[in-house]
């Protein structure tokens, strides 16, 4: 019963939940190695935290970043995850794919 209510509430997931779900489905499909999942999941959490902090400062100025600005910011944050050793460059490419897949069909 809970899985049905969770599915029907799927349209109000947080961006992080949506990304984690996309990551899980790509691991299940074999697109992403399960050995990469932990590092990618950690990076997603780091990036989500950074974006939320950015959003609160954007919110105070009343401006909403454009899709291009967000994409650029996400790419920068993914690069930071490579720089600090959380991700390899291959994992960074996989993570960019997760972002694109997760937000291709809806608002980002």
The first five atom37 places (N, CA, C, CB, O) and aatype in JSON, in Angstrom:
{
  "aatype": [20, 20, 20, 20, 20, 20, 20, 20, 20, 20, 20, 20, 20, 20, 20, 20, 20, 20, 20, 20, 20, 20, 20, 20, 20, 20, 20, 20, 20, 20, 20, 20, 20, 20, 20, 20, 20, 20, 20, 20, 20, 20, 20, 20, 20, 20, 20, 20, 20, 20, 20, 20, 20, 20, 20, 20, 20, 20, 20, 20, 20, 20, 20, 20, 20, 20, 20, 20, 20, 20, 20, 20, 20, 20, 20, 20, 20, 20, 20, 20, 20, 20, 20, 20, 20, 20, 20, 20, 20, 20, 20, 20, 20, 20, 20, 20, 20, 20, 20, 20, 20, 20, 20, 20, 20, 20, 20, 20],
  "atom_mask": [
    [1, 1, 1, 1, 1],
    [1, 1, 1, 1, 1],
    [1, 1, 1, 1, 1],
    [1, 1, 1, 1, 1],
    [1, 1, 1, 1, 1],
    [1, 1, 1, 1, 1],
    [1, 1, 1, 1, 1],
    [1, 1, 1, 1, 1],
    [1, 1, 1, 1, 1],
    [1, 1, 1, 1, 1],
    [1, 1, 1, 1, 1],
    [1, 1, 1, 1, 1],
    [1, 1, 1, 1, 1],
    [1, 1, 1, 1, 1],
    [1, 1, 1, 1, 1],
    [1, 1, 1, 1, 1],
    [1, 1, 1, 1, 1],
    [1, 1, 1, 1, 1],
    [1, 1, 1, 1, 1],
    [1, 1, 1, 1, 1],
    [1, 1, 1, 1, 1],
    [1, 1, 1, 1, 1],
    [1, 1, 1, 1, 1],
    [1, 1, 1, 1, 1],
    [1, 1, 1, 1, 1],
    [1, 1, 1, 1, 1],
    [1, 1, 1, 1, 1],
    [1, 1, 1, 1, 1],
    [1, 1, 1, 1, 1],
    [1, 1, 1, 1, 1],
    [1, 1, 1, 1, 1],
    [1, 1, 1, 1, 1],
    [1, 1, 1, 1, 1],
    [1, 1, 1, 1, 1],
    [1, 1, 1, 1, 1],
    [1, 1, 1, 1, 1],
    [1, 1, 1, 1, 1],
    [1, 1, 1, 1, 1],
    [1, 1, 1, 1, 1],
    [1, 1, 1, 1, 1],
    [1, 1, 1, 1, 1],
    [1, 1, 1, 1, 1],
    [1, 1, 1, 1, 1],
    [1, 1, 1, 1, 1],
    [1, 1, 1, 1, 1],
    [1, 1, 1, 1, 1],
    [1, 1, 1, 1, 1],
    [1, 1, 1, 1, 1],
    [1, 1, 1, 1, 1],
    [1, 1, 1, 1, 1],
    [1, 1, 1, 1, 1],
    [1, 1, 1, 1, 1],
    [1, 1, 1, 1, 1],
    [1, 1, 1, 1, 1],
    [1, 1, 1, 1, 1],
    [1, 1, 1, 1, 1],
    [1, 1, 1, 1, 1],
    [1, 1, 1, 1, 1],
    [1, 1, 1, 1, 1],
    [1, 1, 1, 1, 1],
    [1, 1, 1, 1, 1],
    [1, 1, 1, 1, 1],
    [1, 1, 1, 1, 1],
    [1, 1, 1, 1, 1],
    [1, 1, 1, 1, 1],
    [1, 1, 1, 1, 1],
    [1, 1, 1, 1, 1],
    [1, 1, 1, 1, 1],
    [1, 1, 1, 1, 1],
    [1, 1, 1, 1, 1],
    [1, 1, 1, 1, 1],
    [1, 1, 1, 1, 1],
    [1, 1, 1, 1, 1],
    [1, 1, 1, 1, 1],
    [1, 1, 1, 1, 1],
    [1, 1, 1, 1, 1],
    [1, 1, 1, 1, 1],
    [1, 1, 1, 1, 1],
    [1, 1, 1, 1, 1],
    [1, 1, 1, 1, 1],
    [1, 1, 1, 1, 1],
    [1, 1, 1, 1, 1],
    [1, 1, 1, 1, 1],
    [1, 1, 1, 1, 1],
    [1, 1, 1, 1, 1],
    [1, 1, 1, 1, 1],
    [1, 1, 1, 1, 1],
    [1, 1, 1, 1, 1],
    [1, 1, 1, 1, 1],
    [1, 1, 1, 1, 1],
    [1, 1, 1, 1, 1],
    [1, 1, 1, 1, 1],
    [1, 1, 1, 1, 1],
    [1, 1, 1, 1, 1],
    [1, 1, 1, 1, 1],
    [1, 1, 1, 1, 1],
    [1, 1, 1, 1, 1],
    [1, 1, 1, 1, 1],
    [1, 1, 1, 1, 1],
    [1, 1, 1, 1, 1],
    [1, 1, 1, 1, 1],
    [1, 1, 1, 1, 1],
    [1, 1, 1, 1, 1],
    [1, 1, 1, 1, 1],
    [1, 1, 1, 1, 1],
    [1, 1, 1, 1, 1],
    [1, 1, 1, 1, 1],
    [1, 1, 1, 1, 1]
  ],
  "atom_positions": [
    [[0.82, -1.21, 0.0], [0.0, 0.0, 0.0], [0.86, 1.27, 0.0], [-0.94, 0.0, 1.22], [0.56, 2.24, -0.69]],
    [[1.94, 1.23, 0.78], [2.79, 2.42, 0.82], [3.46, 2.7, -0.51], [3.85, 2.27, 1.89], [3.68, 3.86, -0.86]],
    [[3.77, 1.64, -1.28], [4.42, 1.87, -2.57], [3.49, 2.58, -3.54], [4.89, 0.55, -3.17], [3.94, 3.35, -4.38]],
    [[2.19, 2.33, -3.42], [1.22, 3.0, -4.3], [1.16, 4.49, -3.95], [-0.19, 2.36, -4.17], [1.18, 5.34, -4.84]],
    [[1.09, 4.8, -2.66], [1.02, 6.21, -2.28], [2.33, 6.92, -2.61], [0.71, 6.36, -0.78], [2.32, 8.1, -2.98]],
    [[3.45, 6.22, -2.49], [4.73, 6.82, -2.85], [4.78, 7.11, -4.34], [5.9, 5.9, -2.43], [5.3, 8.14, -4.77]],
    [[4.24, 6.19, -5.13], [4.25, 6.38, -6.58], [3.36, 7.55, -6.98], [3.78, 5.11, -7.3], [3.72, 8.34, -7.86]],
    [[2.22, 7.68, -6.35], [1.32, 8.77, -6.71], [1.86, 10.12, -6.25], [-0.07, 8.52, -6.12], [1.5, 11.16, -6.8]],
    [[2.71, 10.1, -5.24], [3.3, 11.35, -4.76], [4.61, 11.65, -5.5], [3.55, 11.28, -3.25], [5.32, 12.59, -5.14]],
    [[4.92, 10.87, -6.51], [6.18, 11.01, -7.23], [6.39, 12.37, -7.86], [6.28, 9.97, -8.28], [7.53, 12.79, -8.04]],
    [[5.31, 13.06, -8.18], [5.46, 14.35, -8.85], [5.85, 15.46, -7.88], [4.17, 14.73, -9.55], [6.12, 16.58, -8.31]],
    [[5.89, 15.17, -6.58], [6.33, 16.21, -5.64], [7.62, 15.79, -4.93], [5.22, 16.48, -4.6], [7.87, 16.17, -3.79]],
    [[8.44, 15.02, -5.62], [9.74, 14.65, -5.09], [10.66, 15.87, -5.06], [10.38, 13.51, -5.93], [10.52, 16.79, -5.86]],
    [[11.58, 15.84, -4.13], [12.62, 16.87, -4.15], [13.57, 16.55, -5.31], [13.39, 16.94, -2.78], [13.62, 15.41, -5.76]],
    [[14.31, 17.55, -5.79], [15.29, 17.27, -6.85], [16.27, 16.17, -6.46], [16.06, 18.53, -7.19], [16.64, 15.34, -7.29]],
    [[16.69, 16.15, -5.19], [17.63, 15.12, -4.75], [17.01, 13.74, -4.85], [18.1, 15.4, -3.31], [17.65, 12.79, -5.31]],
    [[15.74, 13.6, -4.42], [15.07, 12.31, -4.5], [14.97, 11.85, -5.95], [13.66, 12.39, -3.88], [15.17, 10.67, -6.27]],
    [[14.67, 12.79, -6.82], [14.54, 12.47, -8.24], [15.88, 11.99, -8.81], [14.04, 13.7, -9.03], [15.93, 11.03, -9.58]],
    [[16.96, 12.67, -8.42], [18.29, 12.29, -8.89], [18.71, 10.93, -8.33], [19.32, 13.36, -8.48], [19.27, 10.1, -9.04]],
    [[18.44, 10.7, -7.04], [18.79, 9.42, -6.43], [18.02, 8.28, -7.1], [18.51, 9.44, -4.89], [18.55, 7.19, -7.31]],
    [[16.74, 8.56, -7.42], [15.91, 7.55, -8.09], [16.44, 7.26, -9.5], [14.44, 8.03, -8.16], [16.49, 6.11, -9.93]],
    [[16.84, 8.31, -10.2], [17.41, 8.15, -11.54], [18.71, 7.35, -11.46], [17.66, 9.52, -12.21], [18.95, 6.46, -12.28]],
    [[19.55, 7.67, -10.48], [20.8, 6.94, -10.28], [20.51, 5.46, -10.04], [21.6, 7.54, -9.09], [21.14, 4.59, -10.63]],
    [[19.54, 5.19, -9.17], [19.19, 3.81, -8.85], [18.7, 3.06, -10.09], [18.11, 3.77, -7.76], [19.06, 1.9, -10.31]],
    [[17.88, 3.73, -10.9], [17.35, 3.05, -12.09], [18.46, 2.79, -13.11], [16.23, 3.88, -12.73], [18.43, 1.78, -13.82]],
    [[19.45, 3.69, -13.19], [20.56, 3.47, -14.12], [21.49, 2.36, -13.63], [21.36, 4.77, -14.31], [22.07, 1.63, -14.43]],
    [[21.64, 2.24, -12.31], [22.41, 1.13, -11.75], [21.67, -0.18, -12.04], [22.65, 1.31, -10.21], [22.28, -1.17, -12.45]],
    [[20.35, -0.18, -11.82], [19.54, -1.38, -12.07], [19.6, -1.8, -13.53], [18.09, -1.13, -11.66], [19.62, -2.99, -13.85]],
    [[19.64, -0.81, -14.42], [19.68, -1.09, -15.86], [21.08, -1.49, -16.33], [19.21, 0.13, -16.64], [21.25, -1.94, -17.46]],
    [[22.07, -1.32, -15.45], [23.44, -1.67, -15.82], [24.18, -0.56, -16.54], [23.43, -2.88, -16.68], [25.31, -0.75, -16.98]],
    [[23.56, 0.62, -16.65], [24.21, 1.76, -17.3], [25.36, 2.27, -16.44], [23.19, 2.89, -17.56], [26.4, 2.69, -16.95]],
    [[25.14, 2.23, -15.13], [26.15, 2.68, -14.16], [26.51, 1.49, -13.28], [25.64, 3.89, -13.31], [25.63, 0.76, -12.83]],
    [[27.79, 1.32, -13.03], [28.26, 0.22, -12.19], [27.83, 0.43, -10.74], [29.79, 0.09, -12.28], [27.87, 1.55, -10.23]],
    [[27.43, -0.66, -10.09], [27.02, -0.54, -8.69], [28.18, -0.1, -7.81], [26.45, -1.88, -8.18], [27.97, 0.49, -6.75]],
    [[29.41, -0.38, -8.25], [30.57, 0.06, -7.46], [30.74, 1.58, -7.5], [31.84, -0.62, -7.97], [31.38, 2.15, -6.62]],
    [[30.17, 2.22, -8.52], [30.23, 3.69, -8.61], [29.09, 4.36, -7.84], [30.18, 4.12, -10.06], [29.14, 5.56, -7.57]],
    [[28.08, 3.58, -7.48], [26.86, 4.17, -6.93], [27.11, 4.98, -5.66], [25.85, 3.09, -6.66], [26.54, 6.06, -5.48]],
    [[27.94, 4.46, -4.77], [28.17, 5.13, -3.5], [28.81, 6.51, -3.7], [29.07, 4.27, -2.6], [28.37, 7.5, -3.1]],
    [[29.84, 6.57, -4.54], [30.51, 7.85, -4.8], [29.56, 8.83, -5.48], [31.77, 7.63, -5.68], [29.54, 10.01, -5.15]],
    [[28.78, 8.33, -6.44], [27.84, 9.21, -7.15], [26.76, 9.72, -6.21], [27.2, 8.46, -8.33], [26.36, 10.88, -6.29]],
    [[26.3, 8.86, -5.33], [25.27, 9.26, -4.37], [25.8, 10.32, -3.41], [24.77, 8.04, -3.59], [25.1, 11.29, -3.09]],
    [[27.03, 10.14, -2.94], [27.67, 11.13, -2.07], [27.78, 12.48, -2.79], [29.07, 10.65, -1.62], [27.48, 13.53, -2.22]],
    [[28.22, 12.42, -4.05], [28.37, 13.66, -4.82], [27.02, 14.34, -5.04], [29.03, 13.36, -6.18], [26.93, 15.57, -4.97]],
    [[25.98, 13.55, -5.29], [24.64, 14.13, -5.47], [24.21, 14.9, -4.22], [23.6, 13.03, -5.79], [23.67, 16.0, -4.31]],
    [[24.47, 14.31, -3.07], [24.1, 14.98, -1.81], [24.88, 16.27, -1.63], [24.34, 14.04, -0.61], [24.32, 17.3, -1.24]],
    [[26.19, 16.23, -1.92], [27.03, 17.43, -1.82], [26.52, 18.53, -2.75], [28.5, 17.09, -2.15], [26.41, 19.69, -2.36]],
    [[26.22, 18.14, -3.98], [25.77, 19.11, -4.99], [24.42, 19.69, -4.61], [25.7, 18.45, -6.38], [24.18, 20.89, -4.75]],
    [[23.52, 18.83, -4.12], [22.2, 19.31, -3.7], [22.33, 20.32, -2.57], [21.31, 18.13, -3.26], [21.65, 21.34, -2.56]],
    [[23.21, 20.04, -1.61], [23.43, 20.96, -0.49], [23.94, 22.31, -1.0], [24.44, 20.36, 0.52], [23.47, 23.36, -0.58]],
    [[24.91, 22.26, -1.91], [25.47, 23.5, -2.47], [24.41, 24.28, -3.24], [26.67, 23.19, -3.39], [24.36, 25.51, -3.16]],
    [[23.57, 23.57, -3.99], [22.52, 24.25, -4.76], [21.47, 24.87, -3.83], [21.84, 23.26, -5.72], [20.97, 25.96, -4.1]],
    [[21.15, 24.17, -2.74], [20.19, 24.74, -1.79], [20.73, 26.0, -1.14], [19.83, 23.71, -0.71], [20.0, 26.97, -0.94]],
    [[22.02, 25.99, -0.82], [22.63, 27.19, -0.25], [22.6, 28.32, -1.27], [24.08, 26.91, 0.2], [22.32, 29.47, -0.93]],
    [[22.88, 28.0, -2.52], [22.82, 28.99, -3.59], [21.42, 29.51, -3.8], [23.34, 28.4, -4.88], [21.21, 30.69, -4.05]],
    [[20.43, 28.59, -3.68], [19.04, 28.98, -3.87], [18.58, 29.94, -2.79], [18.14, 27.74, -3.88], [17.82, 30.87, -3.07]],
    [[19.03, 29.73, -1.55], [18.6, 30.64, -0.49], [19.18, 32.02, -0.7], [19.0, 30.09, 0.88], [18.54, 33.02, -0.38]],
    [[20.4, 32.11, -1.25], [20.94, 33.44, -1.53], [20.29, 34.05, -2.77], [22.47, 33.37, -1.72], [20.08, 35.26, -2.82]],
    [[19.96, 33.21, -3.77], [19.22, 33.71, -4.94], [17.83, 34.19, -4.52], [19.11, 32.62, -6.03], [17.32, 35.19, -5.01]],
    [[17.23, 33.43, -3.61], [15.88, 33.77, -3.16], [15.83, 35.13, -2.49], [15.37, 32.71, -2.2], [14.84, 35.85, -2.62]],
    [[16.88, 35.49, -1.79], [16.88, 36.78, -1.11], [16.99, 37.93, -2.1], [18.03, 36.85, -0.1], [16.54, 39.04, -1.82]],
    [[17.58, 37.65, -3.27], [17.67, 38.72, -4.28], [16.46, 38.69, -5.21], [18.97, 38.57, -5.09], [16.28, 39.6, -6.03]],
    [[15.64, 37.65, -5.09], [14.41, 37.58, -5.88], [14.61, 37.12, -7.31], [13.77, 38.91, -5.9], [13.67, 37.19, -8.11]],
    [[15.8, 36.65, -7.65], [16.04, 36.19, -9.02], [16.09, 34.67, -9.06], [17.34, 36.78, -9.59], [16.6, 34.03, -8.14]],
    [[15.57, 34.11, -10.13], [15.63, 32.67, -10.34], [16.63, 32.42, -11.46], [14.21, 32.06, -10.68], [16.5, 32.99, -12.54]],
    [[17.63, 31.57, -11.22], [18.64, 31.35, -12.26], [18.04, 30.69, -13.5], [19.78, 30.5, -11.72], [17.11, 29.9, -13.4]],
    [[18.58, 31.03, -14.65], [18.11, 30.41, -15.9], [18.58, 28.96, -15.94], [18.64, 31.2, -17.14], [19.44, 28.54, -15.17]],
    [[18.0, 28.2, -16.86], [18.4, 26.8, -17.02], [19.89, 26.7, -17.35], [17.55, 26.12, -18.12], [20.58, 25.81, -16.86]],
    [[20.37, 27.64, -18.19], [21.79, 27.63, -18.57], [22.68, 27.91, -17.36], [22.05, 28.66, -19.68], [23.72, 27.28, -17.18]],
    [[22.25, 28.87, -16.53], [23.02, 29.18, -15.32], [23.08, 27.97, -14.39], [22.41, 30.39, -14.58], [24.13, 27.65, -13.82]],
    [[21.94, 27.31, -14.25], [21.89, 26.13, -13.38], [22.79, 25.02, -13.92], [20.44, 25.63, -13.24], [23.51, 24.38, -13.17]],
    [[22.73, 24.81, -15.24], [23.56, 23.77, -15.86], [25.04, 24.07, -15.63], [23.26, 23.67, -17.37], [25.82, 23.17, -15.32]],
    [[25.4, 25.34, -15.79], [26.78, 25.75, -15.58], [27.2, 25.54, -14.13], [26.97, 27.22, -15.98], [28.3, 25.06, -13.85]],
    [[26.31, 25.89, -13.21], [26.59, 25.74, -11.78], [26.75, 24.26, -11.42], [25.47, 26.38, -10.93], [27.66, 23.89, -10.67]],
    [[25.87, 23.43, -11.97], [25.95, 21.99, -11.7], [27.24, 21.42, -12.26], [24.73, 21.25, -12.31], [27.91, 20.62, -11.59]],
    [[27.61, 21.81, -13.48], [28.87, 21.33, -14.06], [30.06, 21.74, -13.19], [29.04, 21.89, -15.49], [30.99, 20.95, -12.99]],
    [[30.04, 22.98, -12.68], [31.12, 23.44, -11.8], [31.18, 22.61, -10.52], [30.92, 24.93, -11.44], [32.25, 22.23, -10.06]],
    [[30.0, 22.33, -9.96], [29.95, 21.55, -8.72], [30.43, 20.11, -8.95], [28.52, 21.54, -8.15], [31.1, 19.53, -8.1]],
    [[30.08, 19.55, -10.11], [30.57, 18.2, -10.44], [32.09, 18.23, -10.58], [29.9, 17.68, -11.75], [32.77, 17.32, -10.12]],
    [[32.61, 19.27, -11.22], [34.08, 19.41, -11.35], [34.74, 19.5, -9.98], [34.43, 20.66, -12.18], [35.81, 18.94, -9.76]],
    [[34.09, 20.21, -9.05], [34.62, 20.3, -7.69], [34.7, 18.93, -7.03], [33.75, 21.24, -6.83], [35.64, 18.63, -6.3]],
    [[33.69, 18.08, -7.3], [33.68, 16.74, -6.71], [34.86, 15.91, -7.24], [32.34, 16.02, -7.03], [35.4, 15.07, -6.53]],
    [[35.25, 16.16, -8.5], [36.43, 15.49, -9.07], [37.69, 16.04, -8.39], [36.5, 15.7, -10.62], [38.58, 15.28, -8.01]],
    [[37.74, 17.37, -8.25], [38.92, 18.02, -7.65], [39.16, 17.55, -6.22], [38.76, 19.53, -7.67], [40.3, 17.34, -5.81]],
    [[38.07, 17.38, -5.46], [38.26, 16.99, -4.06], [38.33, 15.47, -3.87], [37.15, 17.55, -3.21], [38.4, 14.98, -2.74]],
    [[38.32, 14.73, -4.99], [38.55, 13.29, -4.9], [37.32, 12.43, -4.66], [39.51, 13.03, -3.84], [37.44, 11.22, -4.52]],
    [[36.14, 13.04, -4.61], [34.92, 12.25, -4.4], [34.61, 11.42, -5.64], [33.73, 13.18, -4.07], [34.18, 10.27, -5.53]],
    [[34.83, 12.0, -6.82], [34.53, 11.33, -8.09], [35.76, 11.24, -8.98], [33.41, 12.06, -8.82], [36.66, 12.07, -8.9]],
    [[35.78, 10.21, -9.83], [36.75, 10.17, -10.92], [36.14, 10.95, -12.09], [37.1, 8.67, -11.34], [34.95, 11.28, -12.06]],
    [[36.93, 11.24, -13.1], [36.39, 11.98, -14.24], [35.33, 11.15, -14.97], [37.51, 12.37, -15.22], [34.37, 11.7, -15.5]],
    [[35.49, 9.82, -15.01], [34.47, 8.97, -15.62], [33.16, 9.02, -14.83], [34.97, 7.51, -15.71], [32.08, 9.09, -15.42]],
    [[33.28, 8.99, -13.5], [32.07, 9.09, -12.67], [31.4, 10.44, -12.85], [32.42, 8.86, -11.19], [30.17, 10.53, -12.82]],
    [[32.19, 11.48, -13.04], [31.63, 12.82, -13.26], [30.77, 12.83, -14.53], [32.75, 13.88, -13.37], [29.7, 13.42, -14.55]],
    [[31.26, 12.17, -15.58], [30.47, 12.08, -16.82], [29.18, 11.31, -16.59], [31.3, 11.41, -17.95], [28.13, 11.68, -17.11]],
    [[29.27, 10.23, -15.81], [28.06, 9.45, -15.49], [27.07, 10.33, -14.73], [28.42, 8.2, -14.65], [25.86, 10.28, -14.98]],
    [[27.59, 11.13, -13.8], [26.72, 11.97, -12.99], [26.03, 13.04, -13.84], [27.52, 12.64, -11.87], [24.86, 13.34, -13.63]],
    [[26.76, 13.6, -14.8], [26.13, 14.57, -15.72], [24.98, 13.92, -16.47], [27.18, 15.13, -16.72], [23.94, 14.54, -16.7]],
    [[25.18, 12.66, -16.84], [24.11, 11.92, -17.52], [22.9, 11.72, -16.63], [24.62, 10.57, -17.99], [21.76, 11.79, -17.09]],
    [[23.14, 11.47, -15.34], [22.04, 11.31, -14.39], [21.24, 12.61, -14.29], [22.57, 10.89, -12.98], [20.01, 12.58, -14.3]],
    [[21.94, 13.74, -14.2], [21.25, 15.04, -14.14], [20.41, 15.26, -15.39], [22.26, 16.18, -13.98], [19.25, 15.67, -15.31]],
    [[20.99, 14.97, -16.56], [20.27, 15.2, -17.81], [19.04, 14.31, -17.89], [21.18, 14.94, -19.02], [17.96, 14.76, -18.29]],
    [[19.19, 13.04, -17.51], [18.06, 12.12, -17.57], [16.97, 12.49, -16.57], [18.53, 10.69, -17.31], [15.78, 12.43, -16.88]],
    [[17.39, 12.88, -15.37], [16.42, 13.18, -14.31], [15.59, 14.41, -14.63], [17.13, 13.38, -12.99], [14.41, 14.48, -14.27]],
    [[16.19, 15.39, -15.31], [15.48, 16.65, -15.54], [15.09, 16.89, -16.99], [16.32, 17.78, -15.06], [14.62, 17.97, -17.34]],
    [[15.3, 15.87, -17.84], [14.95, 16.02, -19.25], [13.45, 16.2, -19.44], [15.44, 14.82, -20.06], [13.01, 16.9, -20.35]],
    [[12.67, 15.56, -18.58], [11.23, 15.55, -18.8], [10.46, 16.56, -17.96], [10.69, 14.19, -18.52], [9.25, 16.73, -18.14]],
    [[11.15, 17.25, -17.06], [10.41, 18.16, -16.18], [11.21, 19.39, -15.85], [10.01, 17.46, -14.91], [12.33, 19.57, -16.35]],
    [[10.67, 20.25, -15.0], [11.38, 21.48, -14.63], [12.63, 21.17, -13.84], [10.47, 22.4, -13.81], [12.67, 20.21, -13.08]],
    [[13.67, 21.99, -14.03], [14.93, 21.69, -13.35], [15.35, 22.7, -12.44], [15.98, 21.47, -14.28], [16.4, 22.56, -11.81]]
  ]
}
